[in-house]
Amino acid sequence: MESITIPTRFSQSEQMVLTRIASHAFAFKTMTEVHINSETPFTIDNGAFYSCYRLAVVDIKGCTRIGAMAFACIKSLNTISLPDVNYIGPGAFHSCDNLWLVDIGENLILFRRQYFL
């Protein structure tokens, strides 16, 4: 699995939209990039992308909440863009040792060091 784009609409109906990425939904998968461009707010649950050891780029628009350890233990992660996030759970980027570019928009209510520990 290389680059994935997660759809945000699942039918022509307005009722079938992305609302959350479940806990550990993509944990331990081998994608290198994740792209989501949602017009409606959604959440990423705890550990959703935990230890995706090849993941290097995350570009997610529309996500307002990142759960604890959501992107933890991804040594290859170097770029993450989350312009709409307003909450980040503890340890969301724990052990992301090569993370050098974090693009977080103005909506984040509180920025804590614990996101990276």
C-alpha positions as CSV (number, residue, x, y, z in Angstrom):
1,M,0.0,0.0,0.0
2,E,1.5,3.3,-1.0
3,S,-0.5,6.6,-0.9
4,I,-4.1,6.4,0.1
5,T,-6.9,8.9,-0.2
6,I,-9.8,8.3,2.2
7,P,-13.1,9.2,0.7
8,T,-15.3,11.6,2.7
9,R,-18.6,10.9,0.9
10,F,-19.8,7.3,0.4
11,S,-22.8,7.8,-1.8
12,Q,-24.6,10.6,-3.6
13,S,-26.6,11.1,-0.4
14,E,-25.6,13.8,2.0
15,Q,-26.2,11.4,4.9
16,M,-23.3,9.1,4.1
17,V,-20.2,11.2,5.1
18,L,-17.0,10.5,7.0
19,T,-17.6,11.2,10.7
20,R,-14.7,9.3,12.3
21,I,-11.8,7.1,11.7
22,A,-12.1,4.3,14.3
23,S,-9.6,3.4,16.9
24,H,-6.7,1.4,15.3
25,A,-8.4,1.3,11.9
26,F,-5.1,1.7,10.1
27,A,-2.7,0.6,12.8
28,F,0.4,-1.3,11.6
29,K,-0.5,-0.7,7.9
30,T,2.2,0.0,5.3
31,M,0.9,3.1,3.5
32,T,3.4,5.9,2.8
33,E,1.0,8.9,2.6
34,V,-2.6,9.6,3.8
35,H,-4.7,12.3,2.2
36,I,-8.2,13.3,3.4
37,N,-10.0,16.4,2.2
38,S,-13.4,16.6,4.0
39,E,-15.9,19.4,3.9
40,T,-17.5,18.2,7.1
41,P,-15.8,17.8,10.5
42,F,-14.7,14.4,11.6
43,T,-12.5,12.8,14.3
44,I,-9.6,10.5,14.3
45,D,-9.9,8.1,17.2
46,N,-7.1,6.8,19.5
47,G,-4.4,4.9,17.8
48,A,-6.0,5.1,14.4
49,F,-2.7,5.2,12.5
50,Y,-0.5,3.8,15.3
51,S,2.8,2.3,14.2
52,C,2.3,2.7,10.4
53,Y,6.0,2.3,10.0
54,R,6.3,3.5,6.4
55,L,4.0,6.6,6.8
56,A,5.9,9.8,5.9
57,V,3.2,12.3,4.9
58,V,-0.2,13.1,6.4
59,D,-2.4,15.8,4.8
60,I,-5.8,15.9,6.5
61,K,-8.3,18.6,6.1
62,G,-11.6,18.7,8.0
63,C,-10.4,16.7,11.1
64,T,-11.2,18.6,14.2
65,R,-10.1,16.1,16.9
66,I,-7.1,13.8,17.1
67,G,-7.3,11.0,19.7
68,A,-4.5,9.9,22.0
69,M,-1.6,8.0,20.3
70,A,-3.4,8.5,16.9
71,F,0.0,8.8,15.0
72,A,2.3,7.4,17.7
73,C,5.4,5.3,17.0
74,I,5.8,6.2,13.3
75,K,9.5,6.8,12.9
76,S,9.1,7.6,9.2
77,L,6.6,10.4,9.7
78,N,8.2,13.7,8.7
79,T,5.3,16.0,7.5
80,I,1.9,16.4,8.9
81,S,-0.8,19.0,8.0
82,L,-3.9,19.3,10.2
83,P,-5.3,22.8,9.5
84,D,-8.7,22.3,11.1
85,V,-7.8,20.5,14.3
86,N,-8.9,22.0,17.6
87,Y,-8.0,19.1,20.0
88,I,-5.0,16.8,20.0
89,G,-4.9,13.9,22.5
90,P,-2.0,12.9,24.7
91,G,0.9,11.3,22.9
92,A,-0.7,11.8,19.5
93,F,2.8,12.0,17.9
94,H,4.7,10.0,20.5
95,S,8.0,8.6,19.1
96,C,7.7,10.3,15.8
97,D,11.4,11.0,15.9
98,N,11.7,12.3,12.3
99,L,8.7,14.7,12.4
100,W,10.1,18.1,11.3
101,L,7.1,19.9,9.7
102,V,3.8,20.2,11.6
103,D,1.2,22.5,10.1
104,I,-1.6,23.1,12.5
105,G,-4.1,25.8,11.9
106,E,-5.4,28.5,14.2
107,N,-8.2,26.4,15.6
108,L,-6.1,24.5,18.1
109,I,-7.4,25.5,21.6
110,L,-4.4,24.3,23.6
111,F,-0.9,23.2,22.5
112,R,0.9,20.9,24.8
113,R,4.3,19.3,24.8
114,Q,2.6,16.0,25.7
115,Y,1.5,15.6,22.1
116,F,5.0,14.6,21.2
117,L,6.0,12.6,24.3
